[in-house]
Amino acid sequence: MDYKDYYKILGVARGASADEIKKAFRKLARKYHPDVNPGDKKAEERFKEINEAYEVLSDADKRKKYDTLGPNWQEQFGPSASGTRRTYHYSGGRGSQFDFDPNGAGFSDFFEALFGRSNMGGRGNTGSSARDMRRRAGDNIEQPVEVTLQEAYLGGSRTFNIQSTEICPTCQGTGEVGGRLCTTCSGQGMVPRNKRIQVKIPVGVDNGSKIRVAGEGQPGIGGGPRGDLYLVITVKPDPLFERKGDDLYTDVEVELVKAMLGGEVPVPVPDGRRLVLTIPPETQNNRTFRLAGKGMPRLRGEGNGNLFARVKVVLPMQLSVEERALFEKLARSRGVEVHS
């Protein structure tokens, strides 16, 4: 059983990052995909080898164990002098130990030797058919979108332009056509995909809320399903309302006379309605009134927050002679000096 250099198989350095490993895997997987190379046994074996390498190097624990073993594994697991069947033992440090039989079969003998059959689920599951092993779901993607406060308050549907990728129709994801770089996708195997989708906006969404749209992410491999799309919500600032969690704050203008004597004032709501607020006499500027349960609907469906109305007293302009006389009389009665 020969040592498998998984880094060499994927064409990456031993210190490659997870992203570099993933990128290399996807490029090779597209090139050697059995659906792209029907009947080509060599391509199928190469594809299995690529899958096996990615199974190890994309898993932090498996990669650590593999790196600890190193290319000198034969010195640590040297064959028996008699050439008979035997089991070897390896200690990887920090108490990690495992045994293997070099005559065993599986994903590859080398893989089974390191990780055993129980670790062959997921990407390298030998219990599945060859086609199942080749299938891989596409990546999930996130895309920021903006909604208005009214949309967050009422919910509803919106149409969004979504950008993702799809397998290149010219090269079928291999990046090559007739041994040359595919000019349609510039060798990437993927081309841009723009799509308009209609999405239901849940009532009460806030900044950072995510709406999942199943099957609108990146394309899968080997007939695997597309990943999911997550729309990341930003609620646009509103000229009338300030939002704090599920509570809303709004300013309401009140004429001076009404603030002094009391009365009813209209309070706006994001859905276009106007509630009636009764203020008491001698209401001061900036006094805030709470309208319980009239704020934003809670995202989880547990009622509404509160609506807070801040009074902004508006002074009268362009006083008539009679009105000015009344204010002067009021000033004298309260001992306030004014300029005539």
C-alpha positions as CSV (number, residue, x, y, z in Angstrom):
1,M,0.0,0.0,0.0
2,D,1.6,3.2,-1.2
3,Y,1.5,6.6,0.6
4,K,-1.0,9.0,-0.9
5,D,0.1,12.6,-1.2
6,Y,-3.3,14.3,-0.9
7,Y,-1.7,17.7,-1.3
8,K,-0.1,16.6,-4.6
9,I,-3.4,15.1,-5.8
10,L,-5.2,18.4,-5.4
11,G,-2.1,20.4,-6.6
12,V,-1.8,22.5,-3.5
13,A,1.0,23.3,-1.0
14,R,1.0,21.6,2.4
15,G,0.3,24.9,4.0
16,A,-2.7,25.7,1.7
17,S,-5.7,27.4,3.3
18,A,-9.1,25.8,3.5
19,D,-10.3,28.1,0.7
20,E,-7.3,27.2,-1.5
21,I,-8.0,23.5,-1.0
22,K,-11.7,24.0,-1.8
23,K,-11.0,26.0,-4.9
24,A,-8.5,23.4,-6.2
25,F,-11.0,20.6,-5.5
26,R,-13.8,22.2,-7.3
27,K,-11.7,22.9,-10.4
28,L,-10.4,19.3,-10.5
29,A,-13.9,17.8,-9.8
30,R,-15.4,19.7,-12.7
31,K,-12.6,18.5,-15.0
32,Y,-12.8,14.8,-14.1
33,H,-16.5,14.6,-13.3
34,P,-17.8,11.2,-14.6
35,D,-20.9,13.0,-16.1
36,V,-18.5,15.0,-18.2
37,N,-16.3,12.0,-19.1
38,P,-18.9,9.2,-19.6
39,G,-17.3,5.7,-19.9
40,D,-13.8,7.0,-19.0
41,K,-12.7,4.7,-16.2
42,K,-9.5,6.6,-15.7
43,A,-11.4,9.9,-15.2
44,E,-13.7,8.1,-12.8
45,E,-10.8,6.8,-10.8
46,R,-9.1,10.2,-10.8
47,F,-12.4,11.7,-9.6
48,K,-12.6,9.2,-6.7
49,E,-9.0,10.0,-5.8
50,I,-9.8,13.8,-5.8
51,N,-12.8,13.2,-3.6
52,E,-10.7,11.1,-1.2
53,A,-8.1,13.9,-1.0
54,Y,-10.7,16.5,-0.3
55,E,-12.4,14.3,2.3
56,V,-9.2,14.4,4.3
57,L,-7.8,17.9,3.7
58,S,-11.2,19.7,4.1
59,D,-11.7,18.1,7.6
60,A,-9.5,19.8,10.2
61,D,-9.2,16.6,12.4
62,K,-8.4,14.3,9.5
63,R,-5.9,16.7,8.0
64,K,-4.1,17.0,11.4
65,K,-3.9,13.3,11.7
66,Y,-2.7,13.0,8.1
67,D,-0.1,15.7,8.6
68,T,1.1,14.1,11.7
69,L,1.6,10.8,9.9
70,G,3.7,12.3,7.1
71,P,5.2,10.7,4.1
72,N,7.5,8.5,6.2
73,W,4.5,6.4,7.2
74,Q,6.2,3.3,5.9
75,E,8.9,3.7,8.5
76,Q,6.3,3.7,11.2
77,F,4.1,1.0,9.6
78,G,6.9,-1.0,7.9
79,P,5.8,-4.3,6.3
80,S,6.4,-7.5,8.2
81,A,9.6,-9.3,7.4
82,S,7.7,-12.5,6.7
83,G,5.3,-10.8,4.3
84,T,2.4,-12.3,6.1
85,R,-0.9,-10.5,6.9
86,R,-0.6,-8.4,10.0
87,T,-2.1,-5.4,11.8
88,Y,0.1,-2.3,12.4
89,H,-0.3,0.2,15.2
90,Y,0.3,3.9,15.1
91,S,0.2,6.5,17.9
92,G,-0.4,10.1,16.6
93,G,0.4,11.9,19.9
94,R,-2.0,13.3,22.5
95,G,-3.5,9.9,23.0
96,S,-4.7,9.4,19.4
97,Q,-4.0,5.8,18.3
98,F,-5.3,3.6,15.6
99,D,-4.6,0.2,14.0
100,F,-4.9,-0.9,10.4
101,D,-4.6,-3.9,8.2
102,P,-2.8,-3.0,5.0
103,N,-4.7,-5.8,3.2
104,G,-8.1,-4.2,3.8
105,A,-10.3,-2.8,1.1
106,G,-12.4,0.4,1.0
107,F,-12.4,4.0,-0.1
108,S,-8.7,3.3,-0.5
109,D,-6.6,1.1,1.6
110,F,-4.5,4.1,2.6
111,F,-7.6,6.1,3.7
112,E,-9.1,3.1,5.7
113,A,-5.7,2.6,7.3
114,L,-5.7,6.2,8.6
115,F,-9.3,6.8,9.4
116,G,-11.2,3.5,9.3
117,R,-14.5,2.6,7.7
118,S,-16.5,4.6,10.2
119,N,-15.0,7.9,8.9
120,M,-16.1,7.2,5.3
121,G,-19.4,8.9,5.5
122,G,-20.2,12.2,3.8
123,R,-18.0,12.9,0.9
124,G,-16.3,9.5,0.7
125,N,-19.1,7.2,1.7
126,T,-18.3,3.8,0.2
127,G,-21.6,2.5,1.3
128,S,-23.3,4.6,-1.4
129,S,-23.3,4.0,-5.1
130,A,-20.6,5.5,-7.2
131,R,-23.1,8.1,-8.5
132,D,-24.1,9.0,-4.9
133,M,-20.5,9.5,-4.0
134,R,-20.0,11.9,-6.8
135,R,-23.0,14.0,-5.9
136,R,-22.3,17.2,-3.9
137,A,-24.7,19.9,-2.9
138,G,-23.8,23.4,-4.0
139,D,-22.6,26.1,-1.6
140,N,-25.0,28.4,0.2
141,I,-24.7,32.1,-0.7
142,E,-25.8,35.3,1.0
143,Q,-27.0,38.5,-0.7
144,P,-27.8,41.8,1.0
145,V,-31.2,43.3,0.2
146,E,-33.0,46.4,1.4
147,V,-36.7,46.6,2.5
148,T,-38.7,49.6,3.7
149,L,-40.0,49.9,7.2
150,Q,-43.5,49.6,5.8
151,E,-42.6,46.2,4.2
152,A,-41.1,45.1,7.5
153,Y,-44.3,46.2,9.3
154,L,-46.8,44.7,6.9
155,G,-44.8,41.8,5.3
156,G,-45.6,40.8,1.8
157,S,-43.8,39.8,-1.4
158,R,-40.9,41.4,-3.2
159,T,-39.1,40.6,-6.4
160,F,-35.3,40.7,-6.1
161,N,-32.5,40.3,-8.7
162,I,-30.3,37.5,-7.5
163,Q,-26.7,36.9,-8.7
164,S,-25.1,33.5,-8.5
165,T,-23.4,31.1,-10.9
166,E,-24.2,28.1,-13.0
167,I,-22.3,25.4,-14.8
168,C,-20.9,26.7,-18.0
169,P,-23.0,25.3,-20.9
170,T,-20.1,25.2,-23.3
171,C,-17.6,23.1,-21.3
172,Q,-20.1,21.6,-18.9
173,G,-18.0,22.7,-15.9
174,T,-14.6,21.3,-17.0
175,G,-13.1,24.7,-17.9
176,E,-11.8,23.2,-21.2
177,V,-13.0,22.5,-24.7
178,G,-11.0,20.2,-26.9
179,G,-8.0,20.5,-24.5
180,R,-8.1,24.3,-24.7
181,L,-9.3,26.9,-22.2
182,C,-13.0,27.4,-22.5
183,T,-13.5,31.0,-23.8
184,T,-17.1,31.1,-22.4
185,C,-16.1,30.8,-18.8
186,S,-12.4,31.7,-19.1
187,G,-11.6,28.2,-17.7
188,Q,-13.6,28.7,-14.5
189,G,-16.2,26.1,-15.3
190,M,-18.9,28.5,-14.1
191,V,-20.7,31.5,-15.6
192,P,-22.7,34.3,-14.0
193,R,-26.4,33.7,-13.3
194,N,-28.9,36.5,-12.9
195,K,-32.4,35.6,-11.9
196,R,-35.4,37.5,-10.6
197,I,-37.2,35.7,-7.8
198,Q,-40.2,36.6,-5.7
199,V,-39.7,36.3,-2.0
200,K,-42.1,36.5,0.9
201,I,-41.0,39.0,3.5
202,P,-41.9,37.9,7.0
203,V,-43.7,40.5,9.2
204,G,-41.2,42.1,11.7
205,V,-37.9,41.5,9.9
206,D,-35.1,43.7,11.2
207,N,-31.5,44.5,10.2
208,G,-29.5,41.3,10.0
209,S,-32.6,39.1,9.6
210,K,-32.0,36.3,7.0
211,I,-34.6,34.9,4.7
212,R,-33.8,31.4,3.3
213,V,-34.7,30.7,-0.3
214,A,-34.1,26.9,-0.9
215,G,-32.3,25.8,-4.0
216,E,-31.2,29.3,-5.2
217,G,-27.6,29.0,-4.2
218,Q,-24.6,27.8,-6.1
219,P,-25.0,24.8,-8.4
220,G,-24.3,21.3,-7.1
221,I,-21.7,18.8,-8.4
222,G,-22.6,15.6,-10.1
223,G,-26.3,16.3,-10.2
224,G,-26.3,17.4,-6.6
225,P,-28.9,20.0,-5.5
226,R,-28.1,23.7,-5.6
227,G,-27.3,25.3,-2.3
228,D,-29.6,27.7,-0.6
229,L,-29.8,31.5,-0.9
230,Y,-29.9,33.7,2.2
231,L,-31.2,37.2,1.8
232,V,-29.6,39.4,4.5
233,I,-32.1,42.2,5.4
234,T,-31.3,45.9,5.9
235,V,-34.3,48.0,6.8
236,K,-34.0,51.5,5.2
237,P,-34.2,54.5,7.4
238,D,-37.7,56.0,7.5
239,P,-38.4,59.8,7.6
240,L,-41.2,59.4,10.1
241,F,-40.1,56.6,12.4
242,E,-37.1,55.6,14.4
243,R,-36.9,51.9,15.2
244,K,-35.4,50.4,18.4
245,G,-36.0,46.7,18.4
246,D,-39.7,46.2,18.2
247,D,-40.5,49.7,19.4
248,L,-41.1,52.7,17.2
249,Y,-40.6,56.4,18.0
250,T,-42.2,59.2,16.1
251,D,-42.6,63.0,16.5
252,V,-46.1,64.5,16.5
253,E,-46.6,68.3,16.0
254,V,-49.0,69.9,18.5
255,E,-50.2,73.5,18.3
256,L,-49.3,75.6,21.3
257,V,-53.0,76.2,22.3
258,K,-53.7,72.5,22.2
259,A,-50.6,71.7,24.3
260,M,-51.8,74.3,26.8
261,L,-55.4,73.3,27.0
262,G,-55.3,69.6,26.0
263,G,-57.0,67.7,23.1
264,E,-56.7,65.1,20.5
265,V,-53.7,64.7,18.1
266,P,-53.2,62.2,15.2
267,V,-50.3,59.8,15.5
268,P,-49.0,58.1,12.3
269,V,-48.5,54.3,11.9
270,P,-46.3,52.6,9.3
271,D,-49.3,51.1,7.5
272,G,-50.7,54.5,6.7
273,R,-53.3,54.7,9.5
274,R,-53.5,57.5,12.0
275,L,-54.2,56.7,15.7
276,V,-55.8,59.3,18.0
277,L,-53.8,60.4,21.0
278,T,-55.5,62.5,23.7
279,I,-53.0,64.7,25.5
280,P,-53.7,66.4,28.8
281,P,-53.6,70.2,29.4
282,E,-50.2,71.8,29.9
283,T,-48.4,69.1,27.9
284,Q,-44.7,70.1,27.7
285,N,-42.5,70.0,24.6
286,N,-40.8,66.7,24.0
287,R,-43.1,64.8,26.4
288,T,-43.4,61.2,25.2
289,F,-46.5,59.1,25.2
290,R,-46.6,55.3,24.9
291,L,-49.1,53.6,22.8
292,A,-48.9,50.0,24.0
293,G,-48.8,47.3,21.3
294,K,-48.8,49.7,18.4
295,G,-45.2,49.3,17.4
296,M,-43.5,46.7,15.1
297,P,-44.9,43.2,14.9
298,R,-42.5,40.8,16.6
299,L,-40.8,38.4,14.1
300,R,-41.7,35.3,16.1
301,G,-45.4,36.2,16.1
302,E,-45.8,37.3,19.8
303,G,-47.7,40.5,19.4
304,N,-46.3,44.0,18.8
305,G,-43.8,46.3,20.4
306,N,-44.9,49.8,21.5
307,L,-45.2,53.1,19.6
308,F,-43.8,56.2,21.4
309,A,-45.1,59.6,20.3
310,R,-42.9,62.6,21.2
311,V,-44.7,65.9,21.3
312,K,-43.2,68.8,19.4
313,V,-45.0,72.0,20.3
314,V,-45.4,74.3,17.3
315,L,-45.6,78.1,17.9
316,P,-48.2,80.0,16.0
317,M,-46.9,82.2,13.1
318,Q,-48.3,85.4,11.5
319,L,-50.4,86.4,14.5
320,S,-53.4,88.6,13.9
321,V,-53.8,91.8,15.9
322,E,-56.4,90.2,18.1
323,E,-54.2,87.1,18.7
324,R,-51.2,89.2,19.6
325,A,-53.3,91.2,22.0
326,L,-54.4,88.0,23.7
327,F,-50.8,86.9,24.1
328,E,-49.8,90.3,25.5
329,K,-52.6,90.1,28.0
330,L,-51.5,86.6,29.0
331,A,-47.9,87.9,29.4
332,R,-49.0,90.7,31.7
333,S,-51.1,88.3,33.8
334,R,-48.1,86.1,34.3
335,G,-45.7,89.0,34.9
336,V,-43.7,88.4,31.8
337,E,-42.1,91.4,30.1
338,V,-42.4,91.4,26.3
339,H,-41.5,93.9,23.6
340,S,-44.4,95.6,22.0
